[in-house]
Amino acid sequence: MILNRATLSVHFCLQFIQPNRCEMSTSQSPQERIQRGIEELKRRGIKNDNCPRCNTTGWTVELIEMSARSAQAIPGGQLFPRSAAYDQAGGFIPLLEFICKNCGHAMFHDLNVLGV
C-alpha cells in the first residue's frame, strides 16, 4: 500500500442536504473497498507508504465512518446553545483508515473524495 499523509476532507452525510452521499456501497465487501481505495490513492500519485512519524511501512487498514457535525449546515452556524437544527446537522464521514503497526499513527482518506 502506498501513502504518505492524511487527507481528512469533511463531507457530511446529511439526509436533508445531500441524500446521495449517504449511500454506502453494499455490493462490495470491505476488503474490495479497501483495495479500490488503495488503488485510487496510487492512481492519484501517492508515492510511498512510510509512516511520517516513525518511517516504518507496516499498516493496518480499515473502513470506518466517523460521526461528525457541520457548523455550515446549521442556520447561522450557531453550535451553542443546542437546538433542533444542531441535532439534525449530524452525519458521518466514510473513511479509509490507516494505522501504523509500529507507532499507532493514524491517517484517514475520505472515500467520497476517492469515489470509492
FIBA-504678 format. One line per field, with one value per residue: x, y, z of N, C-alpha, C, O in turn; residue in one letter. Coordinates in Angstrom, 2 decimals, always signed. Layout:
N
n_px = c(X / ...)
n_py = c(Y / ...)
n_pz = c(Z / ...)
ca_px = c(X / ...)
ca_py = c(Y / ...)
ca_pz = c(Z / ...)
c_px = c(X / ...)
c_py = c(Y / ...)
c_pz = c(Z / ...)
o_px = c(X / ...)
o_py = c(Y / ...)
o_pz = c(Z / ...)
res = c(A / ...)
//
This chain:
116
n_px = c(+0.83 / +0.40 / +1.18 / +1.46 / +0.55 / -2.22 / -5.47 / -7.96 / -10.98 / -13.88 / -16.87 / -20.13 / -22.66 / -25.69 / -28.95 / -30.99 / -29.70 / -27.72 / -28.70 / -27.78 / -25.15 / -25.19 / -25.35 / -23.92 / -21.72 / -22.99 / -22.60 / -20.03 / -17.44 / -15.93 / -13.12 / -12.77 / -13.48 / -11.48 / -9.23 / -9.87 / -9.78 / -7.04 / -5.90 / -6.95 / -5.69 / -3.03 / -3.35 / -3.82 / -1.38 / +0.01 / +3.05 / +4.68 / +4.76 / +5.61 / +5.49 / +4.83 / +5.69 / +7.36 / +8.72 / +8.40 / +6.89 / +4.62 / +1.15 / -2.19 / -5.26 / -8.50 / -12.06 / -13.99 / -16.61 / -16.83 / -18.41 / -19.87 / -20.47 / -21.55 / -20.90 / -21.60 / -23.96 / -25.85 / -28.31 / -27.11 / -24.77 / -24.58 / -23.52 / -23.89 / -26.33 / -27.51 / -29.76 / -32.72 / -31.98 / -29.25 / -29.21 / -30.18 / -28.13 / -26.21 / -24.06 / -22.03 / -18.64 / -17.38 / -14.53 / -11.23 / -9.09 / -5.81 / -3.54 / -0.49 / +1.45 / +3.64 / +3.96 / +1.41 / +0.37 / -2.27 / -3.97 / -6.25 / -8.40 / -10.85 / -13.55 / -15.55 / -14.32 / -12.41 / -14.05 / -14.92)
n_py = c(-1.18 / +2.28 / +5.43 / +8.69 / +10.83 / +12.09 / +12.85 / +14.34 / +15.06 / +17.03 / +15.91 / +15.69 / +13.34 / +14.15 / +13.69 / +15.51 / +17.41 / +16.32 / +13.71 / +11.59 / +11.19 / +9.63 / +7.01 / +4.02 / +1.72 / -1.43 / -3.50 / -4.35 / -6.07 / -5.25 / -5.64 / -5.47 / -2.78 / -1.50 / -2.28 / -1.02 / +1.65 / +1.92 / +1.47 / +3.70 / +5.77 / +5.33 / +5.81 / +8.51 / +9.54 / +9.07 / +8.35 / +6.85 / +4.49 / +5.02 / +5.61 / +8.83 / +9.50 / +7.48 / +6.30 / +3.65 / +0.85 / -0.74 / -1.24 / -1.19 / -1.47 / -0.13 / +0.23 / +2.93 / +4.86 / +8.09 / +9.89 / +13.09 / +16.68 / +19.47 / +22.86 / +24.55 / +23.54 / +24.27 / +26.67 / +29.93 / +29.03 / +28.52 / +26.72 / +26.53 / +27.77 / +24.32 / +23.13 / +22.21 / +22.33 / +21.88 / +19.21 / +17.94 / +18.28 / +16.34 / +13.69 / +11.49 / +10.70 / +8.79 / +6.81 / +5.72 / +4.18 / +4.28 / +2.74 / +2.91 / +0.10 / +0.10 / +2.57 / +3.54 / +5.78 / +7.50 / +7.77 / +9.19 / +8.84 / +10.32 / +8.57 / +9.48 / +11.53 / +10.03 / +8.52 / +5.98)
n_pz = c(+0.00 / -0.65 / +0.58 / +2.14 / +3.75 / +5.67 / +4.39 / +5.40 / +4.54 / +4.92 / +4.38 / +4.77 / +5.58 / +5.16 / +5.33 / +4.62 / +3.12 / +1.33 / +0.07 / -1.61 / -0.83 / +1.33 / +0.81 / +1.29 / -0.21 / -0.80 / -2.41 / -2.57 / -0.84 / +2.36 / +2.11 / -0.66 / -1.10 / +0.40 / -1.12 / -3.56 / -2.69 / -2.01 / -4.54 / -5.87 / -4.45 / -5.24 / -7.98 / -7.90 / -7.29 / -4.85 / -3.42 / -1.58 / +1.18 / +3.75 / +7.24 / +8.46 / +10.99 / +12.23 / +10.19 / +9.33 / +7.50 / +7.94 / +8.01 / +9.34 / +7.79 / +7.51 / +7.05 / +8.05 / +9.66 / +10.55 / +13.00 / +12.71 / +12.84 / +11.02 / +11.20 / +9.18 / +8.19 / +9.95 / +10.58 / +10.58 / +11.67 / +14.36 / +17.01 / +19.73 / +22.01 / +22.18 / +19.68 / +17.79 / +15.11 / +15.32 / +16.20 / +13.90 / +12.12 / +12.17 / +10.99 / +9.05 / +8.12 / +5.62 / +5.75 / +4.78 / +6.81 / +8.06 / +10.17 / +11.75 / +12.39 / +14.02 / +15.55 / +15.94 / +14.67 / +13.06 / +9.95 / +7.59 / +4.76 / +2.78 / +1.58 / -0.11 / -1.57 / -2.88 / -4.43 / -3.85)
ca_px = c(+0.00 / +1.19 / +0.59 / +2.41 / -0.06 / -3.68 / -6.28 / -9.27 / -11.89 / -15.13 / -18.06 / -21.07 / -23.83 / -26.85 / -30.08 / -31.79 / -28.90 / -27.07 / -29.16 / -26.99 / -23.86 / -25.39 / -25.41 / -22.67 / -21.73 / -23.26 / -22.31 / -18.63 / -17.01 / -14.99 / -11.78 / -12.78 / -13.47 / -10.13 / -8.35 / -10.20 / -9.26 / -5.58 / -5.63 / -7.25 / -4.62 / -1.89 / -3.68 / -3.74 / +0.01 / +0.66 / +4.31 / +5.34 / +3.92 / +6.32 / +4.81 / +5.51 / +6.19 / +8.45 / +9.35 / +8.23 / +5.94 / +3.54 / -0.12 / -3.48 / -6.18 / -9.88 / -13.10 / -14.72 / -17.49 / -16.61 / -19.54 / -19.47 / -21.49 / -21.04 / -21.45 / -22.14 / -25.31 / -26.74 / -28.61 / -26.31 / -23.55 / -24.56 / -23.45 / -24.35 / -26.83 / -28.03 / -31.07 / -33.20 / -31.15 / -27.98 / -29.44 / -30.39 / -26.93 / -25.25 / -23.86 / -20.79 / -17.66 / -16.84 / -13.08 / -10.26 / -8.22 / -4.51 / -2.91 / +0.87 / +1.60 / +4.76 / +3.79 / +0.00 / -0.04 / -3.47 / -4.21 / -7.57 / -8.73 / -12.29 / -13.97 / -16.33 / -13.36 / -11.79 / -15.05 / -14.98)
ca_py = c(+0.00 / +3.48 / +6.64 / +9.40 / +11.73 / +12.01 / +13.89 / +14.24 / +16.05 / +17.00 / +15.78 / +15.11 / +12.63 / +14.82 / +13.24 / +16.60 / +18.27 / +15.53 / +12.34 / +10.60 / +10.98 / +8.75 / +5.64 / +3.28 / +0.61 / -2.73 / -4.52 / -4.74 / -6.43 / -4.27 / -5.84 / -4.93 / -1.32 / -1.13 / -2.42 / +0.06 / +2.89 / +1.91 / +1.65 / +5.08 / +6.60 / +5.16 / +6.49 / +9.96 / +9.97 / +8.79 / +7.74 / +5.91 / +4.02 / +5.22 / +6.38 / +10.12 / +9.65 / +6.57 / +5.89 / +2.22 / +0.66 / -1.67 / -0.56 / -1.85 / -0.66 / -0.42 / +1.16 / +3.44 / +6.01 / +8.99 / +10.76 / +14.49 / +17.72 / +20.61 / +24.16 / +25.16 / +23.02 / +24.82 / +28.07 / +30.90 / +28.40 / +28.57 / +25.40 / +26.61 / +26.59 / +23.24 / +23.38 / +21.15 / +22.40 / +21.23 / +17.77 / +17.46 / +18.51 / +15.25 / +12.77 / +10.73 / +10.80 / +7.46 / +6.96 / +4.65 / +4.47 / +3.60 / +2.82 / +2.37 / -1.02 / +0.35 / +3.69 / +3.86 / +6.99 / +7.26 / +8.62 / +8.95 / +9.35 / +10.41 / +7.71 / +10.27 / +12.22 / +8.99 / +7.90 / +4.55)
ca_pz = c(+0.00 / -0.86 / +1.15 / +2.98 / +4.72 / +5.72 / +3.76 / +6.01 / +3.98 / +5.65 / +3.56 / +5.70 / +5.11 / +5.74 / +4.52 / +4.12 / +2.24 / +0.30 / +0.28 / -2.34 / -0.18 / +2.48 / +0.33 / +1.39 / -1.14 / -0.20 / -3.41 / -2.44 / +0.50 / +2.91 / +1.55 / -2.02 / -1.00 / +0.84 / -2.27 / -4.51 / -2.12 / -2.16 / -5.96 / -6.21 / -3.91 / -6.15 / -9.23 / -7.65 / -7.14 / -3.57 / -3.84 / -0.66 / +2.29 / +5.01 / +8.28 / +8.63 / +12.37 / +12.61 / +8.94 / +9.01 / +6.41 / +8.27 / +8.27 / +9.43 / +7.00 / +7.89 / +6.64 / +9.21 / +9.50 / +11.66 / +13.30 / +12.63 / +12.67 / +10.28 / +11.59 / +7.97 / +7.94 / +10.97 / +10.27 / +11.32 / +12.17 / +15.83 / +17.62 / +21.12 / +22.71 / +21.35 / +19.12 / +16.88 / +13.90 / +15.66 / +16.22 / +12.54 / +11.31 / +12.34 / +9.89 / +9.16 / +7.04 / +5.34 / +5.66 / +4.73 / +7.95 / +8.09 / +11.48 / +11.74 / +13.31 / +14.92 / +16.50 / +16.14 / +13.96 / +12.26 / +8.77 / +7.04 / +3.42 / +2.57 / +0.48 / -1.07 / -2.44 / -3.71 / -5.30 / -3.50)
c_px = c(+0.88 / +0.47 / +1.58 / +1.81 / -1.57 / -4.32 / -7.69 / -10.14 / -13.23 / -16.29 / -19.07 / -22.22 / -25.03 / -28.04 / -30.83 / -31.02 / -28.33 / -27.48 / -28.33 / -25.64 / -23.97 / -25.42 / -24.04 / -22.78 / -21.96 / -22.93 / -20.86 / -18.33 / -16.10 / -13.59 / -11.70 / -12.75 / -12.11 / -9.18 / -8.60 / -9.67 / -7.76 / -5.20 / -5.89 / -6.19 / -3.37 / -2.13 / -3.54 / -2.35 / +0.65 / +1.88 / +4.94 / +4.39 / +4.64 / +5.48 / +5.55 / +6.07 / +7.40 / +9.17 / +9.31 / +7.12 / +4.78 / +2.27 / -1.25 / -4.45 / -7.60 / -10.81 / -13.83 / -15.67 / -17.32 / -17.83 / -19.07 / -20.69 / -20.84 / -21.71 / -22.06 / -23.56 / -26.32 / -27.02 / -27.83 / -25.03 / -23.45 / -24.61 / -24.00 / -25.29 / -27.39 / -29.44 / -31.49 / -32.37 / -29.81 / -28.13 / -29.59 / -29.14 / -25.91 / -25.17 / -22.59 / -19.92 / -17.15 / -15.34 / -12.36 / -9.22 / -6.95 / -3.92 / -1.53 / +0.98 / +2.73 / +4.45 / +2.33 / -0.48 / -1.23 / -3.57 / -5.55 / -7.69 / -10.23 / -12.68 / -14.84 / -15.41 / -12.72 / -12.76 / -15.21 / -16.17)
c_py = c(+1.24 / +4.68 / +7.37 / +10.44 / +11.67 / +13.14 / +13.74 / +15.38 / +15.92 / +17.06 / +15.04 / +14.42 / +13.24 / +14.52 / +14.40 / +17.54 / +17.47 / +14.07 / +11.29 / +10.33 / +9.99 / +7.28 / +5.00 / +2.06 / -0.70 / -3.85 / -5.01 / -5.11 / -5.33 / -4.41 / -5.30 / -3.40 / -0.81 / -1.19 / -1.33 / +1.41 / +3.01 / +2.13 / +3.09 / +6.03 / +6.52 / +5.93 / +8.01 / +10.43 / +9.78 / +7.92 / +6.74 / +5.52 / +4.12 / +6.02 / +7.70 / +10.33 / +8.77 / +5.97 / +4.38 / +2.09 / -0.29 / -0.95 / -1.54 / -0.93 / -1.10 / +0.61 / +1.62 / +4.55 / +6.86 / +9.90 / +12.20 / +15.41 / +18.90 / +21.90 / +24.86 / +24.70 / +23.57 / +26.28 / +29.02 / +30.32 / +28.33 / +27.16 / +25.40 / +27.79 / +25.56 / +23.57 / +22.19 / +21.14 / +21.73 / +19.72 / +17.19 / +17.56 / +17.39 / +14.37 / +11.98 / +11.00 / +9.37 / +7.57 / +5.64 / +5.00 / +3.63 / +3.82 / +2.16 / +1.27 / -0.82 / +1.40 / +4.10 / +5.12 / +6.65 / +8.26 / +8.22 / +9.55 / +9.25 / +9.56 / +8.44 / +10.97 / +11.22 / +8.32 / +6.42 / +4.29)
c_pz = c(+0.00 / -0.24 / +2.02 / +3.91 / +4.63 / +4.94 / +4.28 / +5.48 / +4.68 / +4.67 / +4.41 / +5.00 / +5.82 / +4.85 / +3.90 / +3.20 / +1.06 / +0.43 / -0.43 / -1.70 / +0.97 / +2.08 / +0.44 / +0.48 / -0.39 / -1.16 / -3.33 / -1.00 / +1.04 / +2.31 / +0.13 / -2.01 / -0.54 / -0.36 / -3.30 / -4.00 / -2.28 / -3.62 / -6.40 / -5.66 / -4.79 / -7.45 / -9.09 / -7.25 / -5.78 / -3.85 / -2.88 / +0.46 / +3.63 / +5.98 / +8.45 / +10.03 / +12.65 / +11.39 / +8.67 / +7.97 / +6.72 / +8.68 / +8.48 / +8.70 / +7.30 / +7.25 / +7.89 / +8.79 / +10.74 / +11.82 / +13.31 / +12.52 / +11.97 / +10.76 / +10.38 / +7.68 / +8.93 / +10.64 / +11.18 / +11.88 / +13.68 / +16.41 / +19.05 / +21.25 / +21.73 / +20.89 / +18.27 / +15.60 / +14.14 / +15.60 / +14.82 / +11.68 / +11.42 / +11.12 / +10.11 / +7.95 / +6.81 / +5.03 / +5.45 / +5.78 / +7.86 / +9.47 / +11.39 / +12.79 / +14.31 / +15.97 / +16.73 / +15.45 / +13.05 / +11.12 / +8.18 / +5.64 / +3.23 / +1.36 / -0.53 / -2.06 / -3.38 / -4.66 / -5.06 / -2.60)
o_px = c(+1.97 / -0.71 / +2.47 / +2.51 / -2.12 / -3.78 / -8.52 / -10.03 / -13.66 / -16.65 / -18.86 / -22.67 / -25.35 / -28.13 / -31.29 / -31.63 / -28.44 / -26.67 / -28.18 / -25.02 / -22.95 / -25.49 / -23.10 / -23.85 / -21.22 / -22.97 / -20.51 / -18.88 / -15.56 / -12.94 / -10.67 / -12.06 / -11.63 / -8.42 / -7.65 / -9.17 / -7.26 / -4.29 / -5.13 / -5.83 / -2.74 / -1.23 / -3.19 / -2.16 / +1.74 / +1.75 / +5.68 / +3.34 / +4.31 / +4.83 / +6.78 / +6.86 / +8.37 / +10.13 / +10.09 / +6.48 / +4.02 / +2.30 / -1.27 / -4.46 / -7.89 / -10.39 / -14.23 / -15.55 / -17.61 / -18.23 / -18.01 / -21.78 / -19.71 / -22.93 / -22.96 / -24.30 / -27.52 / -26.09 / -27.89 / -24.25 / -22.36 / -25.64 / -24.51 / -25.02 / -27.72 / -30.22 / -30.70 / -32.08 / -29.28 / -27.30 / -29.17 / -29.09 / -24.83 / -26.10 / -22.13 / -20.38 / -16.55 / -14.94 / -12.82 / -8.54 / -7.01 / -3.79 / -1.41 / +0.63 / +2.77 / +4.65 / +2.05 / -1.64 / -1.21 / -3.29 / -5.95 / -7.14 / -10.82 / -12.21 / -14.85 / -15.68 / -12.50 / -12.35 / -15.59 / -16.40)
o_py = c(+1.24 / +4.90 / +6.74 / +10.90 / +11.24 / +14.24 / +13.07 / +16.52 / +14.81 / +18.14 / +13.87 / +14.86 / +12.86 / +15.04 / +14.30 / +18.39 / +17.90 / +13.26 / +10.18 / +9.31 / +9.55 / +6.41 / +5.39 / +1.44 / -1.04 / -5.02 / -6.00 / -4.53 / -4.54 / -3.41 / -4.74 / -2.79 / +0.22 / -0.25 / -0.78 / +2.21 / +4.07 / +2.90 / +3.64 / +7.00 / +7.54 / +6.61 / +8.70 / +11.60 / +10.30 / +6.86 / +5.87 / +6.14 / +3.38 / +7.00 / +7.71 / +11.25 / +9.25 / +5.22 / +3.88 / +3.08 / -0.62 / -0.14 / -2.61 / +0.28 / -2.30 / +1.73 / +0.79 / +5.10 / +6.42 / +10.58 / +12.51 / +14.97 / +19.27 / +22.01 / +25.69 / +25.40 / +23.35 / +27.05 / +28.91 / +31.04 / +28.12 / +26.48 / +24.38 / +28.80 / +25.90 / +24.20 / +21.27 / +20.08 / +21.07 / +19.02 / +16.06 / +16.97 / +17.49 / +14.30 / +11.82 / +11.46 / +8.79 / +8.33 / +4.58 / +6.02 / +2.43 / +4.96 / +1.00 / +1.48 / -1.50 / +1.16 / +4.90 / +5.51 / +5.63 / +9.45 / +7.06 / +10.62 / +8.20 / +9.81 / +8.07 / +10.99 / +11.52 / +7.64 / +5.68 / +3.15)
o_pz = c(+0.58 / -0.51 / +2.60 / +4.80 / +3.61 / +4.85 / +3.67 / +5.94 / +5.01 / +4.18 / +4.75 / +3.94 / +6.95 / +3.74 / +2.76 / +2.56 / -0.09 / +0.88 / +0.08 / -2.01 / +1.51 / +2.94 / -0.26 / +0.41 / +0.53 / -0.78 / -3.98 / -0.06 / +0.26 / +2.03 / -0.25 / -2.84 / -1.03 / -0.58 / -3.86 / -4.79 / -2.65 / -3.92 / -7.19 / -6.33 / -5.06 / -7.95 / -10.05 / -6.92 / -5.56 / -4.46 / -3.32 / +0.66 / +4.56 / +5.60 / +8.58 / +10.24 / +13.24 / +11.56 / +7.86 / +7.60 / +5.81 / +9.60 / +7.88 / +8.96 / +7.35 / +6.96 / +8.71 / +7.69 / +11.85 / +10.88 / +13.86 / +12.15 / +12.28 / +10.72 / +10.55 / +6.99 / +8.78 / +10.43 / +12.41 / +12.51 / +14.22 / +16.31 / +19.52 / +20.60 / +20.59 / +21.61 / +18.06 / +15.06 / +13.24 / +15.03 / +14.58 / +10.60 / +10.83 / +10.32 / +11.25 / +6.91 / +7.71 / +4.15 / +5.89 / +5.66 / +7.61 / +9.92 / +10.99 / +13.95 / +15.34 / +17.16 / +17.61 / +15.63 / +12.36 / +11.30 / +8.26 / +5.36 / +3.50 / +0.25 / -1.70 / -3.26 / -4.56 / -5.60 / -5.96 / -2.20)
res = c(M / I / L / N / R / A / T / L / S / V / H / F / C / L / Q / F / I / Q / P / N / R / C / E / M / S / T / S / Q / S / P / Q / E / R / I / Q / R / G / I / E / E / L / K / R / R / G / I / K / N / D / N / C / P / R / C / N / T / T / G / W / T / V / E / L / I / E / M / S / A / R / S / A / Q / A / I / P / G / G / Q / L / F / P / R / S / A / A / Y / D / Q / A / G / G / F / I / P / L / L / E / F / I / C / K / N / C / G / H / A / M / F / H / D / L / N / V / L / G / V)
//
